Amino acid sequence: MAHNPHAPQGPEGQHDPAGSTQMFRAFVDETPQGRSRPQQAPAGPRIGLIVGVVAAIALVAAVAWLALK
C-alpha cells in the first residue's frame, strides 16, 4: 500500500498503515450525491390511513343513527 502523508500519527509517531482513520473521516464528512433534499415518505400508507379513519367514523355514525332511529 502506498505511503499516505495525511494519515494521522499515533503516539509513537507511527502512521496508521491501513489509513482507516482517514478513510472513516472521509466517509463521515462525505455529502450524499444525487440527493438535494431529504427523501419523503410515500403518500400511499398515509392516504390509506386517512380513508380508513373516515370509513370507521362513517360506520360508527351510521350505526348510531340506526340505533337512535
MMTF fields as JSON, N, C-alpha, C and O atoms, coordinates in Angstrom:
{
  "mmtfVersion": "1.0.0",
  "mmtfProducer": "UNKNOWN",
  "numBonds": 275,
  "numAtoms": 276,
  "numGroups": 69,
  "numChains": 1,
  "numModels": 1,
  "chainsPerModel": [1],
  "groupsPerChain": [69],
  "chainIdList": ["A"],
  "bondAtomList": [4, 2, 8, 6, 12, 10, 16, 14, 20, 18, 24, 22, 28, 26, 32, 30, 36, 34, 40, 38, 44, 42, 48, 46, 52, 50, 56, 54, 60, 58, 64, 62, 68, 66, 72, 70, 76, 74, 80, 78, 84, 82, 88, 86, 92, 90, 96, 94, 100, 98, 104, 102, 108, 106, 112, 110, 116, 114, 120, 118, 124, 122, 128, 126, 132, 130, 136, 134, 140, 138, 144, 142, 148, 146, 152, 150, 156, 154, 160, 158, 164, 162, 168, 166, 172, 170, 176, 174, 180, 178, 184, 182, 188, 186, 192, 190, 196, 194, 200, 198, 204, 202, 208, 206, 212, 210, 216, 214, 220, 218, 224, 222, 228, 226, 232, 230, 236, 234, 240, 238, 244, 242, 248, 246, 252, 250, 256, 254, 260, 258, 264, 262, 268, 266, 272, 270],
  "bondOrderList": [1, 1, 1, 1, 1, 1, 1, 1, 1, 1, 1, 1, 1, 1, 1, 1, 1, 1, 1, 1, 1, 1, 1, 1, 1, 1, 1, 1, 1, 1, 1, 1, 1, 1, 1, 1, 1, 1, 1, 1, 1, 1, 1, 1, 1, 1, 1, 1, 1, 1, 1, 1, 1, 1, 1, 1, 1, 1, 1, 1, 1, 1, 1, 1, 1, 1, 1, 1],
  "groupList": [{"groupName": "MET", "atomNameList": ["N", "CA", "C", "O"], "elementList": ["N", "C", "C", "O"], "formalChargeList": [0, 0, 0, 0], "bondAtomList": [1, 0, 2, 1, 3, 2], "bondOrderList": [1, 1, 2], "singleLetterCode": "M", "chemCompType": "L-PEPTIDE LINKING"}, {"groupName": "ALA", "atomNameList": ["N", "CA", "C", "O"], "elementList": ["N", "C", "C", "O"], "formalChargeList": [0, 0, 0, 0], "bondAtomList": [1, 0, 2, 1, 3, 2], "bondOrderList": [1, 1, 2], "singleLetterCode": "A", "chemCompType": "L-PEPTIDE LINKING"}, {"groupName": "HIS", "atomNameList": ["N", "CA", "C", "O"], "elementList": ["N", "C", "C", "O"], "formalChargeList": [0, 0, 0, 0], "bondAtomList": [1, 0, 2, 1, 3, 2], "bondOrderList": [1, 1, 2], "singleLetterCode": "H", "chemCompType": "L-PEPTIDE LINKING"}, {"groupName": "ASN", "atomNameList": ["N", "CA", "C", "O"], "elementList": ["N", "C", "C", "O"], "formalChargeList": [0, 0, 0, 0], "bondAtomList": [1, 0, 2, 1, 3, 2], "bondOrderList": [1, 1, 2], "singleLetterCode": "N", "chemCompType": "L-PEPTIDE LINKING"}, {"groupName": "PRO", "atomNameList": ["N", "CA", "C", "O"], "elementList": ["N", "C", "C", "O"], "formalChargeList": [0, 0, 0, 0], "bondAtomList": [1, 0, 2, 1, 3, 2], "bondOrderList": [1, 1, 2], "singleLetterCode": "P", "chemCompType": "L-PEPTIDE LINKING"}, {"groupName": "GLN", "atomNameList": ["N", "CA", "C", "O"], "elementList": ["N", "C", "C", "O"], "formalChargeList": [0, 0, 0, 0], "bondAtomList": [1, 0, 2, 1, 3, 2], "bondOrderList": [1, 1, 2], "singleLetterCode": "Q", "chemCompType": "L-PEPTIDE LINKING"}, {"groupName": "GLY", "atomNameList": ["N", "CA", "C", "O"], "elementList": ["N", "C", "C", "O"], "formalChargeList": [0, 0, 0, 0], "bondAtomList": [1, 0, 2, 1, 3, 2], "bondOrderList": [1, 1, 2], "singleLetterCode": "G", "chemCompType": "PEPTIDE LINKING"}, {"groupName": "GLU", "atomNameList": ["N", "CA", "C", "O"], "elementList": ["N", "C", "C", "O"], "formalChargeList": [0, 0, 0, 0], "bondAtomList": [1, 0, 2, 1, 3, 2], "bondOrderList": [1, 1, 2], "singleLetterCode": "E", "chemCompType": "L-PEPTIDE LINKING"}, {"groupName": "ASP", "atomNameList": ["N", "CA", "C", "O"], "elementList": ["N", "C", "C", "O"], "formalChargeList": [0, 0, 0, 0], "bondAtomList": [1, 0, 2, 1, 3, 2], "bondOrderList": [1, 1, 2], "singleLetterCode": "D", "chemCompType": "L-PEPTIDE LINKING"}, {"groupName": "SER", "atomNameList": ["N", "CA", "C", "O"], "elementList": ["N", "C", "C", "O"], "formalChargeList": [0, 0, 0, 0], "bondAtomList": [1, 0, 2, 1, 3, 2], "bondOrderList": [1, 1, 2], "singleLetterCode": "S", "chemCompType": "L-PEPTIDE LINKING"}, {"groupName": "THR", "atomNameList": ["N", "CA", "C", "O"], "elementList": ["N", "C", "C", "O"], "formalChargeList": [0, 0, 0, 0], "bondAtomList": [1, 0, 2, 1, 3, 2], "bondOrderList": [1, 1, 2], "singleLetterCode": "T", "chemCompType": "L-PEPTIDE LINKING"}, {"groupName": "PHE", "atomNameList": ["N", "CA", "C", "O"], "elementList": ["N", "C", "C", "O"], "formalChargeList": [0, 0, 0, 0], "bondAtomList": [1, 0, 2, 1, 3, 2], "bondOrderList": [1, 1, 2], "singleLetterCode": "F", "chemCompType": "L-PEPTIDE LINKING"}, {"groupName": "ARG", "atomNameList": ["N", "CA", "C", "O"], "elementList": ["N", "C", "C", "O"], "formalChargeList": [0, 0, 0, 0], "bondAtomList": [1, 0, 2, 1, 3, 2], "bondOrderList": [1, 1, 2], "singleLetterCode": "R", "chemCompType": "L-PEPTIDE LINKING"}, {"groupName": "VAL", "atomNameList": ["N", "CA", "C", "O"], "elementList": ["N", "C", "C", "O"], "formalChargeList": [0, 0, 0, 0], "bondAtomList": [1, 0, 2, 1, 3, 2], "bondOrderList": [1, 1, 2], "singleLetterCode": "V", "chemCompType": "L-PEPTIDE LINKING"}, {"groupName": "ILE", "atomNameList": ["N", "CA", "C", "O"], "elementList": ["N", "C", "C", "O"], "formalChargeList": [0, 0, 0, 0], "bondAtomList": [1, 0, 2, 1, 3, 2], "bondOrderList": [1, 1, 2], "singleLetterCode": "I", "chemCompType": "L-PEPTIDE LINKING"}, {"groupName": "LEU", "atomNameList": ["N", "CA", "C", "O"], "elementList": ["N", "C", "C", "O"], "formalChargeList": [0, 0, 0, 0], "bondAtomList": [1, 0, 2, 1, 3, 2], "bondOrderList": [1, 1, 2], "singleLetterCode": "L", "chemCompType": "L-PEPTIDE LINKING"}, {"groupName": "TRP", "atomNameList": ["N", "CA", "C", "O"], "elementList": ["N", "C", "C", "O"], "formalChargeList": [0, 0, 0, 0], "bondAtomList": [1, 0, 2, 1, 3, 2], "bondOrderList": [1, 1, 2], "singleLetterCode": "W", "chemCompType": "L-PEPTIDE LINKING"}, {"groupName": "LYS", "atomNameList": ["N", "CA", "C", "O"], "elementList": ["N", "C", "C", "O"], "formalChargeList": [0, 0, 0, 0], "bondAtomList": [1, 0, 2, 1, 3, 2], "bondOrderList": [1, 1, 2], "singleLetterCode": "K", "chemCompType": "L-PEPTIDE LINKING"}],
  "groupTypeList": [0, 1, 2, 3, 4, 2, 1, 4, 5, 6, 4, 7, 6, 5, 2, 8, 4, 1, 6, 9, 10, 5, 0, 11, 12, 1, 11, 13, 8, 7, 10, 4, 5, 6, 12, 9, 12, 4, 5, 5, 1, 4, 1, 6, 4, 12, 14, 6, 15, 14, 13, 6, 13, 13, 1, 1, 14, 1, 15, 13, 1, 1, 13, 1, 16, 15, 1, 15, 17],
  "groupIdList": [1, 2, 3, 4, 5, 6, 7, 8, 9, 10, 11, 12, 13, 14, 15, 16, 17, 18, 19, 20, 21, 22, 23, 24, 25, 26, 27, 28, 29, 30, 31, 32, 33, 34, 35, 36, 37, 38, 39, 40, 41, 42, 43, 44, 45, 46, 47, 48, 49, 50, 51, 52, 53, 54, 55, 56, 57, 58, 59, 60, 61, 62, 63, 64, 65, 66, 67, 68, 69],
  "secStructList": [7, 7, 7, 7, 6, 6, 1, 7, 5, 7, 6, 6, 1, 7, 5, 7, 6, 6, 7, 2, 2, 2, 2, 2, 2, 2, 2, 2, 2, 7, 7, 7, 1, 1, 7, 1, 1, 7, 7, 7, 7, 7, 2, 2, 2, 2, 2, 2, 2, 2, 2, 2, 2, 2, 2, 2, 2, 2, 2, 2, 2, 2, 2, 2, 2, 2, 2, 2, 7],
  "xCoordList": [0.854, 0.0, 0.895, 1.962, 0.491, 1.289, 1.309, 0.374, 2.392, 2.526, 1.557, 1.467, 0.833, -0.145, 0.356, 0.289, 0.857, 1.377, 0.284, 0.59, -0.978, -2.072, -2.682, -3.593, -2.207, -2.744, -2.359, -1.26, -3.249, -2.94, -1.762, -1.563, -0.997, 0.161, -0.231, -0.941, 0.223, -0.053, 0.836, 1.635, 0.713, 1.515, 3.012, 3.82, 3.393, 4.806, 5.287, 6.43, 4.453, 4.831, 4.665, 5.134, 4.011, 3.794, 2.458, 1.472, 2.458, 1.224, 0.294, 0.715, -0.951, -1.96, -1.714, -1.98, -1.215, -0.834, -2.003, -1.808, -3.195, -4.351, -5.022, -5.836, -4.688, -5.344, -6.804, -7.599, -7.177, -8.598, -9.199, -10.365, -8.42, -8.967, -9.282, -10.334, -8.37, -8.604, -9.779, -10.585, -9.88, -10.987, -12.315, -13.32, -12.317, -13.531, -13.946, -15.121, -12.987, -13.309, -13.838, -14.763, -13.26, -13.741, -15.163, -15.979, -15.46, -16.811, -17.815, -18.911, -17.449, -18.358, -18.58, -19.697, -17.531, -17.633, -18.232, -18.544, -18.395, -18.896, -20.354, -21.164, -20.684, -22.074, -22.722, -22.08, -23.966, -24.625, -24.754, -25.107, -24.473, -24.561, -25.928, -26.467, -26.486, -27.738, -28.978, -30.093, -28.81, -29.976, -29.783, -28.873, -30.627, -30.512, -31.446, -31.284, -32.405, -33.331, -33.627, -33.447, -34.081, -34.386, -35.52, -36.428, -35.444, -36.498, -37.778, -37.75, -38.896, -40.189, -40.811, -40.6, -41.573, -42.255, -43.333, -43.933, -43.583, -44.643, -46.0, -46.249, -46.862, -48.16, -49.164, -50.214, -48.883, -49.817, -50.322, -51.533, -49.452, -49.933, -50.667, -51.616, -50.248, -50.908, -52.32, -53.249, -52.491, -53.822, -54.723, -55.901, -54.179, -54.95, -55.408, -56.525, -54.557, -54.909, -56.036, -56.976, -55.943, -56.992, -58.32, -59.358, -58.29, -59.524, -60.105, -61.322, -59.263, -59.731, -60.39, -61.425, -59.798, -60.368, -61.705, -62.656, -61.791, -63.054, -64.125, -65.276, -63.765, -64.722, -65.199, -66.382, -64.284, -64.667, -65.609, -66.576, -65.331, -66.217, -67.589, -68.613, -67.611, -68.894, -69.672, -70.891, -68.997, -69.655, -70.23, -71.362, -69.468, -69.963, -71.147, -72.118, -71.078, -72.187, -73.437, -74.545, -73.267, -74.417, -75.054, -76.278, -74.224, -74.764, -75.482, -76.559, -74.901, -75.538, -76.864, -77.842, -76.887, -78.109, -79.209, -80.368, -78.83, -79.836, -80.306, -81.477, -79.414, -79.801, -80.725, -81.592, -80.558, -81.36, -82.633, -83.464, -82.796, -83.957, -85.19, -86.247],
  "yCoordList": [-1.173, 0.0, 1.23, 1.212, 2.282, 3.491, 4.249, 4.174, 4.977, 5.793, 6.963, 7.629, 7.214, 8.292, 9.351, 9.136, 10.487, 11.505, 12.195, 12.861, 12.051, 12.699, 11.807, 12.235, 10.587, 9.673, 10.181, 10.708, 10.03, 10.513, 9.747, 8.562, 10.454, 9.85, 9.386, 10.093, 8.217, 7.667, 8.308, 9.186, 7.885, 8.49, 8.253, 9.077, 7.152, 6.873, 7.451, 7.213, 8.196, 8.769, 7.809, 8.091, 6.683, 5.718, 6.021, 6.359, 5.891, 6.185, 4.969, 3.845, 5.221, 4.166, 3.456, 4.047, 2.211, 1.575, 1.373, 1.385, 1.19, 0.978, 2.294, 2.34, 3.365, 4.639, 4.622, 5.385, 3.764, 3.597, 4.847, 5.156, 5.574, 6.78, 7.812, 8.45, 7.971, 8.932, 8.495, 9.327, 7.201, 6.707, 6.917, 7.26, 6.71, 6.921, 8.384, 8.696, 9.276, 10.701, 11.117, 11.924, 10.577, 10.899, 10.387, 11.036, 9.22, 8.663, 9.521, 9.782, 9.959, 10.748, 12.127, 12.643, 12.722, 14.071, 14.099, 15.17, 12.936, 12.862, 13.299, 12.891, 14.137, 14.541, 13.586, 13.192, 13.202, 12.281, 12.901, 14.073, 12.129, 12.61, 12.269, 11.196, 13.169, 12.89, 13.224, 13.109, 13.634, 13.995, 15.409, 15.669, 16.312, 17.687, 17.967, 18.967, 17.096, 17.267, 15.9, 14.881, 15.865, 14.564, 13.851, 14.481, 12.54, 11.766, 11.857, 11.863, 11.927, 11.979, 10.594, 9.814, 10.309, 9.023, 8.977, 10.005, 7.812, 7.716, 8.051, 7.764, 8.656, 9.103, 7.959, 8.126, 6.814, 5.701, 5.266, 5.266, 4.896, 4.451, 5.548, 5.262, 6.782, 7.875, 8.08, 8.293, 8.018, 8.178, 7.017, 7.219, 5.815, 4.654, 4.786, 4.395, 5.329, 5.526, 6.548, 6.347, 7.623, 8.653, 8.096, 8.324, 7.365, 6.763, 5.775, 5.726, 4.996, 4.034, 4.716, 4.26, 5.799, 6.528, 7.159, 7.113, 7.739, 8.339, 7.258, 7.481, 6.092, 4.998, 4.504, 4.215, 4.406, 3.956, 4.95, 4.554, 6.243, 7.264, 7.214, 7.341, 7.031, 6.937, 5.707, 5.776, 4.594, 3.372, 3.55, 3.143, 4.148, 4.392, 5.361, 5.175, 6.386, 7.334, 6.656, 6.934, 5.77, 5.06, 4.131, 4.058, 3.422, 2.519, 3.323, 2.93, 4.441, 5.269, 5.851, 5.93, 6.252, 6.806, 5.746, 6.025, 4.515, 3.441, 3.051, 2.719, 3.087, 2.711, 3.743, 3.387, 4.988, 6.051, 6.342, 7.136, 5.732, 5.983, 5.282, 5.4],
  "zCoordList": [0.0, 0.0, 0.0, 0.614, -0.665, -0.782, 0.537, 1.333, 0.747, 1.95, 1.87, 0.839, 2.954, 2.996, 3.969, 5.179, 3.487, 4.396, 5.209, 6.199, 4.818, 5.542, 6.606, 7.315, 6.734, 7.744, 9.127, 9.306, 10.112, 11.465, 12.062, 11.793, 12.872, 13.519, 14.915, 15.629, 15.301, 16.62, 17.669, 17.344, 18.928, 20.0, 19.812, 20.239, 19.187, 18.969, 17.645, 17.254, 16.954, 15.686, 14.528, 13.425, 14.748, 13.681, 13.016, 13.672, 11.713, 10.989, 10.999, 11.27, 10.706, 10.594, 9.262, 8.216, 9.252, 7.996, 7.036, 5.821, 7.554, 6.682, 6.317, 5.395, 7.034, 6.78, 7.179, 6.631, 8.125, 8.446, 9.064, 8.818, 9.865, 10.469, 9.399, 9.429, 8.46, 7.391, 6.526, 6.11, 6.254, 5.44, 6.168, 5.545, 7.497, 8.278, 8.235, 8.038, 8.417, 8.39, 7.021, 6.932, 5.965, 4.622, 4.433, 3.78, 5.006, 4.903, 5.667, 5.172, 6.867, 7.693, 7.092, 7.114, 6.557, 6.011, 4.615, 4.094, 4.01, 2.646, 2.592, 3.424, 1.603, 1.417, 0.432, -0.541, 0.65, -0.275, -1.662, -1.792, -2.673, -4.052, -4.623, -4.351, -5.407, -6.098, -5.293, -5.804, -4.051, -3.242, -2.727, -1.94, -3.163, -2.699, -1.52, -0.82, -1.306, -0.19, 0.408, -0.259, 1.664, 2.279, 1.548, 1.005, 1.549, 0.901, 1.719, 2.949, 1.012, 1.681, 1.657, 0.728, 2.687, 2.755, 1.674, 1.361, 1.106, 0.102, 0.72, 1.891, -0.073, 0.431, 0.515, 1.135, -0.081, -0.104, 1.263, 1.481, 2.186, 3.504, 4.265, 4.995, 4.107, 4.813, 4.282, 5.061, 2.98, 2.392, 2.808, 3.103, 2.834, 3.273, 4.716, 5.056, 5.555, 6.961, 7.088, 7.857, 6.348, 6.4, 5.916, 6.538, 4.805, 4.279, 5.285, 5.466, 5.935, 6.937, 8.129, 8.615, 8.597, 9.742, 9.353, 10.134, 8.173, 7.717, 7.573, 7.949, 7.034, 6.888, 8.255, 8.433, 9.215, 10.557, 11.219, 11.87, 11.057, 11.635, 10.97, 11.642, 9.66, 8.954, 9.41, 9.566, 9.623, 10.078, 11.48, 11.739, 12.379, 13.738, 13.7, 14.434, 12.856, 12.754, 12.199, 12.656, 11.215, 10.644, 11.669, 11.772, 12.426, 13.458, 14.533, 14.983, 14.949, 15.965, 15.449, 16.193, 14.185, 13.607, 13.546, 13.852, 13.144, 13.097, 14.495, 14.68, 15.479, 16.845, 17.475, 18.273, 17.137, 17.735, 16.931, 17.371, 15.794, 14.942, 15.421, 14.803]
}
